[in-house]
Amino acid sequence: MGMADVVEEEQEPYSAVYGPESVLEASNREATLLTRVKKKLLVQGFKEENITTETYLNLRYEGTDTAIMVKCPINENGSRGDYAVEFVNLFQQEYGFKLQNRNILICDVRVRGIGVTNILKPRALEPGSGTPKIEGRYKVYFGNGWHDTPLFRLENLVYGHVICGPAVIMNGNSTVIVEPSCKAIITKYGNIKIEIESIHNVVELAKEVADVVQLSIFNHRFMGIAEQMGRTLQRTSNIKILKKDWISLVLFLVLMVV
């Protein structure tokens, strides 16, 4: 808890139609809020270089009640992007459609400052070559039977090593199991990246045996989808472009679960 980042936020209401002039005014308000946030963090002992900031605009379509908090987009060249484009993409992702020829309204401006306490930088490993050293071999049971499984120690692995499953990787306080048909890759910073077998093979395995646990998981999964779509329909109830197919799909999913 003592090493957690410290977050300070400032928010200010601002009502205007999104456009060049309103964006400029919002930027001026952001600058004022950024000064307040940084001042709060500096008082708590954070240095300027250990403070990061994020800016948001709360946007909504004219004629709707649901607003979306949009983080300032950053282009590939480091310049600020267009909030409106980001808002349209987020709206379509949330509701599944776009509203054409509708003004976008700014509701308020929000700024977040983060004081970073843990500033330790990860140490990059030197690329290695050769075959990883096997510490031992053991019989390990997986879903399709017993396998002769090699044991590796993480401290003996270097950047670039690839370990094909089944395998066991251990260090002082944890154990990583690499299942058959999967492989573990040691990254530049000593992390373990596991590439899992294709979804097709997993589905075929599930078809062969009716697993009660999997059935329960899928049951709750479909119910969760139905509930999420129900909440989405609630939020979009004031929009006239509500499609009948959505309601039919929700009823179909609920009937499947029941």
PyMOL commands that set and color helices and strands:
alter all, ss='L'
color gray80, all
select helices_A, chain A and resi 20-43+48-50+83-95+154-156+199-208+212-235+244-257
alter helices_A, ss='H'
color red, helices_A
select strands_A, chain A and resi 6-17+51-61+68-71+104-115+136-142+145-153+162-164+167-170+175-178+183-186+192-195
alter strands_A, ss='S'
color yellow, strands_A
deselect
rebuild
show_as cartoon
